[in-house]
Amino acid sequence: KSSNEDSIPSFRPFLSVATEHNSQNKPERNDSADQSPSSEVIFEEADCPKVEVLSEDGVPQKIVIHLQDGRLLEIACKY
């Protein structure tokens, strides 16, 4: 029990807080041709799929999993 038993924090769904936060602090995008996604391999080990993250301005846009048979599994990151 806390010393402030009278004050009860308000409950808000996680997604509504994230949406409010993103809409307030979202920078305007400049869709110029010089912006290209950066690639970072976050997992690579022998006999395992390689996992790569494609980001724009430090924000993940896509996760690419390179399967052993040469196929790619692409997962879009929508916020």
KOLNULUM-506575 format. One record per atom (N, C-alpha, C): residue number from 1; chain; atom name; x, y, z negated. Coordinates in nm, 3 decimals, padded with zeros to 5 digits. Last residue first. Layout:
residues N
<site lumro="NUM" kolti="A" fiti="CA" c1="X" c2="Y" c3="Z"/>
...
***
This chain:
residues 79
<site lumro="79" kolti="A" fiti="N" c1="00.284" c2="00.205" c3="03.732"/>
<site lumro="79" kolti="A" fiti="CA" c1="00.260" c2="00.263" c3="03.600"/>
<site lumro="79" kolti="A" fiti="C" c1="00.140" c2="00.353" c3="03.604"/>
<site lumro="78" kolti="A" fiti="N" c1="00.396" c2="-00.084" c3="03.885"/>
<site lumro="78" kolti="A" fiti="CA" c1="00.301" c2="00.028" c3="03.895"/>
<site lumro="78" kolti="A" fiti="C" c1="00.269" c2="00.076" c3="03.754"/>
<site lumro="77" kolti="A" fiti="N" c1="00.628" c2="-00.256" c3="04.034"/>
<site lumro="77" kolti="A" fiti="CA" c1="00.610" c2="-00.197" c3="03.901"/>
<site lumro="77" kolti="A" fiti="C" c1="00.522" c2="-00.071" c3="03.916"/>
<site lumro="76" kolti="A" fiti="N" c1="00.600" c2="-00.557" c3="04.217"/>
<site lumro="76" kolti="A" fiti="CA" c1="00.589" c2="-00.411" c3="04.215"/>
<site lumro="76" kolti="A" fiti="C" c1="00.563" c2="-00.363" c3="04.073"/>
<site lumro="75" kolti="A" fiti="N" c1="00.812" c2="-00.813" c3="04.279"/>
<site lumro="75" kolti="A" fiti="CA" c1="00.709" c2="-00.771" c3="04.184"/>
<site lumro="75" kolti="A" fiti="C" c1="00.711" c2="-00.620" c3="04.177"/>
<site lumro="74" kolti="A" fiti="N" c1="00.897" c2="-01.061" c3="04.507"/>
<site lumro="74" kolti="A" fiti="CA" c1="00.900" c2="-00.918" c3="04.477"/>
<site lumro="74" kolti="A" fiti="C" c1="00.783" c2="-00.882" c3="04.388"/>
<site lumro="73" kolti="A" fiti="N" c1="01.099" c2="-01.320" c3="04.569"/>
<site lumro="73" kolti="A" fiti="CA" c1="00.977" c2="-01.291" c3="04.495"/>
<site lumro="73" kolti="A" fiti="C" c1="00.987" c2="-01.145" c3="04.454"/>
<site lumro="72" kolti="A" fiti="N" c1="01.238" c2="-01.464" c3="04.858"/>
<site lumro="72" kolti="A" fiti="CA" c1="01.236" c2="-01.352" c3="04.764"/>
<site lumro="72" kolti="A" fiti="C" c1="01.100" c2="-01.341" c3="04.699"/>
<site lumro="71" kolti="A" fiti="N" c1="01.422" c2="-01.763" c3="04.950"/>
<site lumro="71" kolti="A" fiti="CA" c1="01.300" c2="-01.682" c3="04.944"/>
<site lumro="71" kolti="A" fiti="C" c1="01.317" c2="-01.571" c3="04.841"/>
<site lumro="70" kolti="A" fiti="N" c1="01.644" c2="-01.924" c3="04.924"/>
<site lumro="70" kolti="A" fiti="CA" c1="01.652" c2="-01.808" c3="05.013"/>
<site lumro="70" kolti="A" fiti="C" c1="01.529" c2="-01.720" c3="05.013"/>
<site lumro="69" kolti="A" fiti="N" c1="01.630" c2="-02.115" c3="04.732"/>
<site lumro="69" kolti="A" fiti="CA" c1="01.608" c2="-02.160" c3="04.869"/>
<site lumro="69" kolti="A" fiti="C" c1="01.606" c2="-02.044" c3="04.969"/>
<site lumro="68" kolti="A" fiti="N" c1="01.661" c2="-01.979" c3="04.491"/>
<site lumro="68" kolti="A" fiti="CA" c1="01.773" c2="-02.057" c3="04.541"/>
<site lumro="68" kolti="A" fiti="C" c1="01.755" c2="-02.103" c3="04.685"/>
<site lumro="67" kolti="A" fiti="N" c1="01.532" c2="-01.640" c3="04.499"/>
<site lumro="67" kolti="A" fiti="CA" c1="01.521" c2="-01.782" c3="04.469"/>
<site lumro="67" kolti="A" fiti="C" c1="01.631" c2="-01.860" c3="04.541"/>
<site lumro="66" kolti="A" fiti="N" c1="01.568" c2="-01.341" c3="04.366"/>
<site lumro="66" kolti="A" fiti="CA" c1="01.625" c2="-01.415" c3="04.478"/>
<site lumro="66" kolti="A" fiti="C" c1="01.625" c2="-01.563" c3="04.441"/>
<site lumro="65" kolti="A" fiti="N" c1="01.335" c2="-01.113" c3="04.277"/>
<site lumro="65" kolti="A" fiti="CA" c1="01.395" c2="-01.237" c3="04.230"/>
<site lumro="65" kolti="A" fiti="C" c1="01.438" c2="-01.316" c3="04.354"/>
<site lumro="64" kolti="A" fiti="N" c1="01.303" c2="-00.778" c3="04.211"/>
<site lumro="64" kolti="A" fiti="CA" c1="01.322" c2="-00.875" c3="04.319"/>
<site lumro="64" kolti="A" fiti="C" c1="01.395" c2="-00.995" c3="04.261"/>
<site lumro="63" kolti="A" fiti="N" c1="01.088" c2="-00.534" c3="04.107"/>
<site lumro="63" kolti="A" fiti="CA" c1="01.175" c2="-00.640" c3="04.058"/>
<site lumro="63" kolti="A" fiti="C" c1="01.181" c2="-00.744" c3="04.170"/>
<site lumro="62" kolti="A" fiti="N" c1="01.052" c2="-00.184" c3="04.156"/>
<site lumro="62" kolti="A" fiti="CA" c1="01.030" c2="-00.320" c3="04.204"/>
<site lumro="62" kolti="A" fiti="C" c1="01.131" c2="-00.413" c3="04.139"/>
<site lumro="61" kolti="A" fiti="N" c1="01.091" c2="00.050" c3="04.014"/>
<site lumro="61" kolti="A" fiti="CA" c1="00.983" c2="00.047" c3="04.112"/>
<site lumro="61" kolti="A" fiti="C" c1="00.950" c2="-00.095" c3="04.157"/>
<site lumro="60" kolti="A" fiti="N" c1="01.200" c2="00.203" c3="03.715"/>
<site lumro="60" kolti="A" fiti="CA" c1="01.189" c2="00.079" c3="03.793"/>
<site lumro="60" kolti="A" fiti="C" c1="01.068" c2="00.083" c3="03.886"/>
<site lumro="59" kolti="A" fiti="N" c1="01.349" c2="00.514" c3="03.720"/>
<site lumro="59" kolti="A" fiti="CA" c1="01.223" c2="00.447" c3="03.691"/>
<site lumro="59" kolti="A" fiti="C" c1="01.214" c2="00.321" c3="03.777"/>
<site lumro="58" kolti="A" fiti="N" c1="01.569" c2="00.659" c3="03.800"/>
<site lumro="58" kolti="A" fiti="CA" c1="01.577" c2="00.589" c3="03.673"/>
<site lumro="58" kolti="A" fiti="C" c1="01.451" c2="00.516" c3="03.633"/>
<site lumro="57" kolti="A" fiti="N" c1="01.499" c2="00.745" c3="04.058"/>
<site lumro="57" kolti="A" fiti="CA" c1="01.510" c2="00.844" c3="03.950"/>
<site lumro="57" kolti="A" fiti="C" c1="01.508" c2="00.778" c3="03.813"/>
<site lumro="56" kolti="A" fiti="N" c1="01.396" c2="00.426" c3="04.124"/>
<site lumro="56" kolti="A" fiti="CA" c1="01.404" c2="00.560" c3="04.180"/>
<site lumro="56" kolti="A" fiti="C" c1="01.401" c2="00.658" c3="04.064"/>
<site lumro="55" kolti="A" fiti="N" c1="01.522" c2="00.089" c3="04.140"/>
<site lumro="55" kolti="A" fiti="CA" c1="01.472" c2="00.204" c3="04.066"/>
<site lumro="55" kolti="A" fiti="C" c1="01.485" c2="00.331" c3="04.149"/>
<site lumro="54" kolti="A" fiti="N" c1="01.500" c2="-00.255" c3="04.144"/>
<site lumro="54" kolti="A" fiti="CA" c1="01.513" c2="-00.138" c3="04.231"/>
<site lumro="54" kolti="A" fiti="C" c1="01.446" c2="-00.021" c3="04.160"/>
<site lumro="53" kolti="A" fiti="N" c1="01.669" c2="-00.522" c3="04.001"/>
<site lumro="53" kolti="A" fiti="CA" c1="01.570" c2="-00.417" c3="03.978"/>
<site lumro="53" kolti="A" fiti="C" c1="01.601" c2="-00.301" c3="04.071"/>
<site lumro="52" kolti="A" fiti="N" c1="01.703" c2="-00.874" c3="04.036"/>
<site lumro="52" kolti="A" fiti="CA" c1="01.749" c2="-00.741" c3="04.074"/>
<site lumro="52" kolti="A" fiti="C" c1="01.635" c2="-00.642" c3="04.049"/>
<site lumro="51" kolti="A" fiti="N" c1="01.818" c2="-01.189" c3="03.957"/>
<site lumro="51" kolti="A" fiti="CA" c1="01.712" c2="-01.091" c3="03.932"/>
<site lumro="51" kolti="A" fiti="C" c1="01.770" c2="-00.952" c3="03.953"/>
<site lumro="50" kolti="A" fiti="N" c1="01.870" c2="-01.505" c3="04.103"/>
<site lumro="50" kolti="A" fiti="CA" c1="01.927" c2="-01.374" c3="04.073"/>
<site lumro="50" kolti="A" fiti="C" c1="01.813" c2="-01.275" c3="04.059"/>
<site lumro="49" kolti="A" fiti="N" c1="01.810" c2="-01.833" c3="03.966"/>
<site lumro="49" kolti="A" fiti="CA" c1="01.770" c2="-01.721" c3="04.052"/>
<site lumro="49" kolti="A" fiti="C" c1="01.838" c2="-01.591" c3="04.006"/>
<site lumro="48" kolti="A" fiti="N" c1="02.093" c2="-02.053" c3="03.916"/>
<site lumro="48" kolti="A" fiti="CA" c1="01.974" c2="-01.983" c3="03.865"/>
<site lumro="48" kolti="A" fiti="C" c1="01.936" c2="-01.873" c3="03.964"/>
<site lumro="47" kolti="A" fiti="N" c1="02.344" c2="-02.158" c3="03.971"/>
<site lumro="47" kolti="A" fiti="CA" c1="02.227" c2="-02.247" c3="03.975"/>
<site lumro="47" kolti="A" fiti="C" c1="02.101" c2="-02.186" c3="03.915"/>
<site lumro="46" kolti="A" fiti="N" c1="02.515" c2="-01.907" c3="03.785"/>
<site lumro="46" kolti="A" fiti="CA" c1="02.520" c2="-02.022" c3="03.876"/>
<site lumro="46" kolti="A" fiti="C" c1="02.397" c2="-02.111" c3="03.860"/>
<site lumro="45" kolti="A" fiti="N" c1="02.349" c2="-01.593" c3="03.751"/>
<site lumro="45" kolti="A" fiti="CA" c1="02.420" c2="-01.705" c3="03.691"/>
<site lumro="45" kolti="A" fiti="C" c1="02.414" c2="-01.822" c3="03.789"/>
<site lumro="44" kolti="A" fiti="N" c1="02.241" c2="-01.280" c3="03.689"/>
<site lumro="44" kolti="A" fiti="CA" c1="02.299" c2="-01.362" c3="03.795"/>
<site lumro="44" kolti="A" fiti="C" c1="02.386" c2="-01.468" c3="03.730"/>
<site lumro="43" kolti="A" fiti="N" c1="02.043" c2="-01.009" c3="03.622"/>
<site lumro="43" kolti="A" fiti="CA" c1="02.072" c2="-01.147" c3="03.584"/>
<site lumro="43" kolti="A" fiti="C" c1="02.126" c2="-01.220" c3="03.705"/>
<site lumro="42" kolti="A" fiti="N" c1="02.032" c2="-00.755" c3="03.720"/>
<site lumro="42" kolti="A" fiti="CA" c1="02.025" c2="-00.769" c3="03.574"/>
<site lumro="42" kolti="A" fiti="C" c1="02.047" c2="-00.912" c3="03.527"/>
<site lumro="41" kolti="A" fiti="N" c1="02.158" c2="-00.548" c3="03.956"/>
<site lumro="41" kolti="A" fiti="CA" c1="02.139" c2="-00.689" c3="03.928"/>
<site lumro="41" kolti="A" fiti="C" c1="02.142" c2="-00.707" c3="03.776"/>
<site lumro="40" kolti="A" fiti="N" c1="02.011" c2="-00.265" c3="04.083"/>
<site lumro="40" kolti="A" fiti="CA" c1="02.091" c2="-00.316" c3="03.973"/>
<site lumro="40" kolti="A" fiti="C" c1="02.057" c2="-00.463" c3="03.951"/>
<site lumro="39" kolti="A" fiti="N" c1="01.985" c2="00.001" c3="04.314"/>
<site lumro="39" kolti="A" fiti="CA" c1="01.970" c2="-00.142" c3="04.288"/>
<site lumro="39" kolti="A" fiti="C" c1="02.063" c2="-00.182" c3="04.175"/>
<site lumro="38" kolti="A" fiti="N" c1="01.788" c2="00.289" c3="04.383"/>
<site lumro="38" kolti="A" fiti="CA" c1="01.913" c2="00.230" c3="04.338"/>
<site lumro="38" kolti="A" fiti="C" c1="01.885" c2="00.085" c3="04.297"/>
<site lumro="37" kolti="A" fiti="N" c1="01.621" c2="00.419" c3="04.671"/>
<site lumro="37" kolti="A" fiti="CA" c1="01.619" c2="00.343" c3="04.545"/>
<site lumro="37" kolti="A" fiti="C" c1="01.757" c2="00.289" c3="04.511"/>
<site lumro="36" kolti="A" fiti="N" c1="01.688" c2="00.750" c3="04.780"/>
<site lumro="36" kolti="A" fiti="CA" c1="01.686" c2="00.608" c3="04.808"/>
<site lumro="36" kolti="A" fiti="C" c1="01.689" c2="00.533" c3="04.677"/>
<site lumro="35" kolti="A" fiti="N" c1="01.626" c2="01.059" c3="04.915"/>
<site lumro="35" kolti="A" fiti="CA" c1="01.604" c2="00.977" c3="04.796"/>
<site lumro="35" kolti="A" fiti="C" c1="01.600" c2="00.831" c3="04.838"/>
<site lumro="34" kolti="A" fiti="N" c1="01.637" c2="01.194" c3="05.152"/>
<site lumro="34" kolti="A" fiti="CA" c1="01.764" c2="01.164" c3="05.086"/>
<site lumro="34" kolti="A" fiti="C" c1="01.749" c2="01.082" c3="04.959"/>
<site lumro="33" kolti="A" fiti="N" c1="01.388" c2="01.263" c3="05.246"/>
<site lumro="33" kolti="A" fiti="CA" c1="01.448" c2="01.141" c3="05.300"/>
<site lumro="33" kolti="A" fiti="C" c1="01.577" c2="01.103" c3="05.228"/>
<site lumro="32" kolti="A" fiti="N" c1="01.166" c2="01.369" c3="04.981"/>
<site lumro="32" kolti="A" fiti="CA" c1="01.260" c2="01.394" c3="05.089"/>
<site lumro="32" kolti="A" fiti="C" c1="01.328" c2="01.264" c3="05.128"/>
<site lumro="31" kolti="A" fiti="N" c1="00.947" c2="01.416" c3="04.799"/>
<site lumro="31" kolti="A" fiti="CA" c1="00.954" c2="01.301" c3="04.886"/>
<site lumro="31" kolti="A" fiti="C" c1="01.045" c2="01.328" c3="05.006"/>
<site lumro="30" kolti="A" fiti="N" c1="00.975" c2="01.494" c3="04.484"/>
<site lumro="30" kolti="A" fiti="CA" c1="01.014" c2="01.554" c3="04.609"/>
<site lumro="30" kolti="A" fiti="C" c1="01.038" c2="01.440" c3="04.705"/>
<site lumro="29" kolti="A" fiti="N" c1="00.733" c2="01.489" c3="04.230"/>
<site lumro="29" kolti="A" fiti="CA" c1="00.824" c2="01.417" c3="04.317"/>
<site lumro="29" kolti="A" fiti="C" c1="00.851" c2="01.498" c3="04.442"/>
<site lumro="28" kolti="A" fiti="N" c1="00.721" c2="01.643" c3="03.916"/>
<site lumro="28" kolti="A" fiti="CA" c1="00.674" c2="01.641" c3="04.053"/>
<site lumro="28" kolti="A" fiti="C" c1="00.779" c2="01.575" c3="04.140"/>
<site lumro="27" kolti="A" fiti="N" c1="00.719" c2="01.437" c3="03.620"/>
<site lumro="27" kolti="A" fiti="CA" c1="00.778" c2="01.539" c3="03.705"/>
<site lumro="27" kolti="A" fiti="C" c1="00.722" c2="01.529" c3="03.847"/>
<site lumro="26" kolti="A" fiti="N" c1="00.493" c2="01.396" c3="03.366"/>
<site lumro="26" kolti="A" fiti="CA" c1="00.532" c2="01.340" c3="03.494"/>
<site lumro="26" kolti="A" fiti="C" c1="00.591" c2="01.450" c3="03.581"/>
<site lumro="25" kolti="A" fiti="N" c1="00.389" c2="01.454" c3="03.117"/>
<site lumro="25" kolti="A" fiti="CA" c1="00.532" c2="01.469" c3="03.137"/>
<site lumro="25" kolti="A" fiti="C" c1="00.581" c2="01.419" c3="03.272"/>
<site lumro="24" kolti="A" fiti="N" c1="00.112" c2="01.409" c3="03.129"/>
<site lumro="24" kolti="A" fiti="CA" c1="00.162" c2="01.536" c3="03.077"/>
<site lumro="24" kolti="A" fiti="C" c1="00.308" c2="01.559" c3="03.115"/>
<site lumro="23" kolti="A" fiti="N" c1="00.086" c2="01.153" c3="03.226"/>
<site lumro="23" kolti="A" fiti="CA" c1="00.023" c2="01.261" c3="03.301"/>
<site lumro="23" kolti="A" fiti="C" c1="00.073" c2="01.397" c3="03.255"/>
<site lumro="22" kolti="A" fiti="N" c1="00.222" c2="01.002" c3="03.031"/>
<site lumro="22" kolti="A" fiti="CA" c1="00.274" c2="01.009" c3="03.168"/>
<site lumro="22" kolti="A" fiti="C" c1="00.214" c2="01.124" c3="03.246"/>
<site lumro="21" kolti="A" fiti="N" c1="00.052" c2="01.037" c3="02.807"/>
<site lumro="21" kolti="A" fiti="CA" c1="00.192" c2="01.079" c3="02.801"/>
<site lumro="21" kolti="A" fiti="C" c1="00.249" c2="01.097" c3="02.941"/>
<site lumro="20" kolti="A" fiti="N" c1="-00.187" c2="00.919" c3="02.897"/>
<site lumro="20" kolti="A" fiti="CA" c1="-00.184" c2="01.060" c3="02.857"/>
<site lumro="20" kolti="A" fiti="C" c1="-00.042" c2="01.113" c3="02.859"/>
<site lumro="19" kolti="A" fiti="N" c1="-00.094" c2="00.656" c3="02.936"/>
<site lumro="19" kolti="A" fiti="CA" c1="-00.148" c2="00.732" c3="03.048"/>
<site lumro="19" kolti="A" fiti="C" c1="-00.146" c2="00.881" c3="03.018"/>
<site lumro="18" kolti="A" fiti="N" c1="-00.019" c2="00.583" c3="02.677"/>
<site lumro="18" kolti="A" fiti="CA" c1="00.082" c2="00.585" c3="02.783"/>
<site lumro="18" kolti="A" fiti="C" c1="00.034" c2="00.667" c3="02.901"/>
<site lumro="17" kolti="A" fiti="N" c1="-00.269" c2="00.596" c3="02.552"/>
<site lumro="17" kolti="A" fiti="CA" c1="-00.160" c2="00.682" c3="02.505"/>
<site lumro="17" kolti="A" fiti="C" c1="-00.054" c2="00.694" c3="02.614"/>
<site lumro="16" kolti="A" fiti="N" c1="-00.405" c2="00.396" c3="02.688"/>
<site lumro="16" kolti="A" fiti="CA" c1="-00.455" c2="00.533" c3="02.696"/>
<site lumro="16" kolti="A" fiti="C" c1="-00.348" c2="00.631" c3="02.649"/>
<site lumro="15" kolti="A" fiti="N" c1="-00.259" c2="00.165" c3="02.623"/>
<site lumro="15" kolti="A" fiti="CA" c1="-00.258" c2="00.214" c3="02.760"/>
<site lumro="15" kolti="A" fiti="C" c1="-00.310" c2="00.357" c3="02.771"/>
<site lumro="14" kolti="A" fiti="N" c1="-00.312" c2="00.124" c3="02.346"/>
<site lumro="14" kolti="A" fiti="CA" c1="-00.177" c2="00.155" c3="02.393"/>
<site lumro="14" kolti="A" fiti="C" c1="-00.178" c2="00.217" c3="02.532"/>
<site lumro="13" kolti="A" fiti="N" c1="-00.596" c2="00.277" c3="02.193"/>
<site lumro="13" kolti="A" fiti="CA" c1="-00.539" c2="00.173" c3="02.279"/>
<site lumro="13" kolti="A" fiti="C" c1="-00.405" c2="00.218" c3="02.335"/>
<site lumro="12" kolti="A" fiti="N" c1="-00.570" c2="00.404" c3="01.864"/>
<site lumro="12" kolti="A" fiti="CA" c1="-00.589" c2="00.432" c3="02.005"/>
<site lumro="12" kolti="A" fiti="C" c1="-00.532" c2="00.317" c3="02.085"/>
<site lumro="11" kolti="A" fiti="N" c1="-00.676" c2="00.485" c3="01.543"/>
<site lumro="11" kolti="A" fiti="CA" c1="-00.641" c2="00.375" c3="01.633"/>
<site lumro="11" kolti="A" fiti="C" c1="-00.671" c2="00.417" c3="01.776"/>
<site lumro="10" kolti="A" fiti="N" c1="-00.536" c2="00.708" c3="01.307"/>
<site lumro="10" kolti="A" fiti="CA" c1="-00.638" c2="00.678" c3="01.408"/>
<site lumro="10" kolti="A" fiti="C" c1="-00.586" c2="00.570" c3="01.501"/>
<site lumro="9" kolti="A" fiti="N" c1="-00.450" c2="00.623" c3="00.970"/>
<site lumro="9" kolti="A" fiti="CA" c1="-00.411" c2="00.663" c3="01.105"/>
<site lumro="9" kolti="A" fiti="C" c1="-00.519" c2="00.625" c3="01.206"/>
<site lumro="8" kolti="A" fiti="N" c1="-00.593" c2="00.759" c3="00.689"/>
<site lumro="8" kolti="A" fiti="CA" c1="-00.593" c2="00.640" c3="00.772"/>
<site lumro="8" kolti="A" fiti="C" c1="-00.555" c2="00.683" c3="00.913"/>
<site lumro="7" kolti="A" fiti="N" c1="-00.537" c2="00.880" c3="00.375"/>
<site lumro="7" kolti="A" fiti="CA" c1="-00.516" c2="00.910" c3="00.517"/>
<site lumro="7" kolti="A" fiti="C" c1="-00.502" c2="00.779" c3="00.595"/>
<site lumro="6" kolti="A" fiti="N" c1="-00.565" c2="00.772" c3="00.122"/>
<site lumro="6" kolti="A" fiti="CA" c1="-00.678" c2="00.845" c3="00.179"/>
<site lumro="6" kolti="A" fiti="C" c1="-00.661" c2="00.871" c3="00.328"/>
<site lumro="5" kolti="A" fiti="N" c1="-00.324" c2="00.665" c3="00.044"/>
<site lumro="5" kolti="A" fiti="CA" c1="-00.430" c2="00.571" c3="00.075"/>
<site lumro="5" kolti="A" fiti="C" c1="-00.549" c2="00.640" c3="00.142"/>
<site lumro="4" kolti="A" fiti="N" c1="-00.031" c2="00.738" c3="00.033"/>
<site lumro="4" kolti="A" fiti="CA" c1="-00.139" c2="00.813" c3="00.096"/>
<site lumro="4" kolti="A" fiti="C" c1="-00.251" c2="00.719" c3="00.137"/>
<site lumro="3" kolti="A" fiti="N" c1="00.143" c2="00.549" c3="-00.055"/>
<site lumro="3" kolti="A" fiti="CA" c1="00.101" c2="00.649" c3="-00.153"/>
<site lumro="3" kolti="A" fiti="C" c1="-00.013" c2="00.734" c3="-00.098"/>
<site lumro="2" kolti="A" fiti="N" c1="00.044" c2="00.223" c3="00.070"/>
<site lumro="2" kolti="A" fiti="CA" c1="00.121" c2="00.348" c3="00.075"/>
<site lumro="2" kolti="A" fiti="C" c1="00.067" c2="00.444" c3="-00.029"/>
<site lumro="1" kolti="A" fiti="N" c1="00.085" c2="-00.119" c3="00.000"/>
<site lumro="1" kolti="A" fiti="CA" c1="00.000" c2="00.000" c3="00.000"/>
<site lumro="1" kolti="A" fiti="C" c1="00.088" c2="00.124" c3="00.000"/>
***
